[in-house]
Amino acid sequence: MKIELNKSGLLRNLLHFFLPDVCVVCERELLEGETGVCLNCLYKLPKTNNFKERDNRAEILMEGRIPFERIAGYCVYSKGGILQPLIHNLKYYHRKEIGLLLGRMFGEDLAGSEFIKPVDLIVPVPLHPKKKKSRGYNQAEIIALGISESTSVPLSTDNLVRVVHNPTQTKQTKTERWENVKGIFDVVDEHIYEQKHILLVDDVITTGSTIEACGVALQKCSNIKISIATIGEVF
């Protein structure tokens, strides 16, 4: 009797035996169907559900800085918390599947809600082409793709662009962060976003300086409405 082997499947099983996939949070070996993070850690994510709440903390943070409709953060982002290693692995260890998973989960919560219903387009905060080339992808775009898949709202990835390549903001003060991002974004074709309600997506909102800079650039578009969604929200 002739037995045919699936070589790719065999190789995958061998790799899993010698180098099993583990959860990036708790380091437990992942079960079949788990991706990057185990279901137990996903269950423990500190979700805010603030897309249901007007005048939430993120909206108060951005009040008066740019015109916006609504703002929502999927989870609380804190040092040593569950979300931190997920975002870290997404940004610095090429774990795109984590960003896609978080985006899909956030999108599932948003689907059908009053928050997402008026949105026409989902727009990720862009990376400069040099940064995107070195990283291999834009983490905000991966998250936005996940939200788009779950909500069926179209994705727009090449009209809001980053035109200045500047230093990382990780260790900067609030004032330094704003100076670092001021004037670094632009809109290629203003007509695409005219009369549209867009959902601007980023990984984490800290001081709101990056979001503010994007919002300033987007104000060039006539009668645009902006809502904002991030996976993490720093408290």
Long-range contacts (C-beta under 8 A, 24 or more apart in sequence): 24-85, 24-86, 24-89, 24-95, 24-98, 25-82, 25-85, 25-86, 35-97, 35-98, 35-101, 36-86, 36-89, 36-95, 36-97, 36-98, 36-101, 37-86, 37-98, 37-101, 41-82, 42-105, 44-82, 45-74, 45-75, 45-82, 45-83, 46-75, 46-76, 46-78, 46-81, 46-82, 46-83, 47-74, 47-75, 47-109, 48-72, 48-73, 48-74, 48-75, 48-76, 48-233, 49-109, 50-233, 51-109, 51-110, 51-113, 51-115, 51-116, 51-229, 52-113, 52-115, 57-233, 57-235, 58-205, 58-208, 58-228, 58-230, 58-233, 61-205, 61-208, 62-208, 62-211, 62-212, 62-228, 65-208, 65-212, 65-215, 66-211, 66-212, 66-215, 66-216, 66-219, 66-226, 67-215, 67-219, 67-226, 68-215, 68-226, 68-227, 68-228, 69-118, 69-197, 69-225, 69-226, 69-227, 70-115, 70-227, 70-228, 71-205, 71-227, 71-228, 71-229, 72-110, 72-115, 72-227, 72-228, 72-229, 72-230, 73-205, 73-229, 73-230, 73-231, 73-232, 73-233, 74-102, 74-105, 74-106, 74-109, 74-229, 74-230, 74-231, 74-232, 74-233, 75-231, 75-232, 75-233, 76-232, 76-233, 76-235, 77-204, 77-231, 77-232, 77-233, 77-234, 77-235, 78-234, 78-235, 83-231, 83-232, 87-139, 87-203, 87-204, 87-231, 87-232, 90-139, 90-142, 90-203, 91-135, 91-139, 91-203, 94-136, 96-137, 96-139, 96-142, 99-139, 99-142, 99-143, 99-146, 99-203, 99-231, 100-142, 100-143, 100-145, 100-146, 101-146, 102-143, 102-146, 102-231, 103-142, 103-143, 103-144, 103-145, 103-146, 103-147, 103-148, 103-149, 103-150, 103-201, 103-231, 104-146, 104-147, 104-149, 104-150, 105-146, 105-150, 106-143, 106-146, 106-147, 106-150, 106-229, 106-231, 107-146, 107-147, 107-148, 107-149, 107-150, 107-151, 108-150, 110-147, 110-150, 110-151, 110-229, 111-150, 111-151, 115-227, 116-151, 116-153, 116-199, 118-197, 118-225, 118-227, 119-151, 119-153, 119-197, 119-198, 119-199, 119-227, 120-153, 120-154, 120-196, 120-197, 120-198, 121-153, 121-154, 121-155, 121-156, 121-193, 121-196, 121-197, 121-198, 121-199, 122-147, 122-148, 122-151, 122-153, 122-154, 122-155, 122-156, 122-198, 122-199, 122-201, 123-155, 123-156, 123-157, 123-159, 123-160, 123-193, 123-198, 123-199, 123-200, 123-201, 124-155, 124-157, 124-200, 124-201, 124-202, 125-160, 125-200, 125-201, 125-202, 125-210, 125-211, 125-214, 126-157, 126-160, 126-161, 126-162, 126-185, 127-162, 128-162, 128-163, 128-164, 128-165, 128-166, 128-184, 129-162, 130-165, 131-162, 131-165, 139-203, 140-201, 140-202, 140-203, 143-201, 143-202, 143-203, 143-231, 144-201, 147-199, 147-201, 147-229, 153-199, 156-192, 156-193, 156-198, 158-188, 159-187, 159-188, 159-189, 159-192, 159-193, 160-185, 160-186, 160-187, 160-188, 160-214, 160-217, 160-218, 161-185, 161-186, 161-187, 161-188, 169-209, 169-210, 174-207, 174-209, 177-206, 177-207, 177-209, 177-210, 178-207, 178-209, 178-212, 178-213, 180-209, 181-209, 181-210, 181-212, 181-213, 182-213, 183-213, 184-213, 185-213, 185-214, 185-216, 185-217, 186-217, 187-217, 187-218, 187-220, 187-221, 190-220, 190-221, 190-222, 191-221, 192-221, 193-218, 193-221, 193-224, 194-221, 194-222, 194-223, 194-224, 195-222, 195-223, 195-224, 196-221, 196-224, 196-225, 197-224, 197-225, 197-226, 197-227, 198-224, 198-225, 198-226, 198-227, 199-227, 199-228, 199-229, 200-226, 200-227, 200-228, 200-229, 201-228, 201-229, 201-230, 202-228, 202-230, 203-230, 203-231, 203-232, 204-230, 204-231, 204-232, 204-233, 204-234, 205-230, 205-232, 205-233, 205-234, 206-234
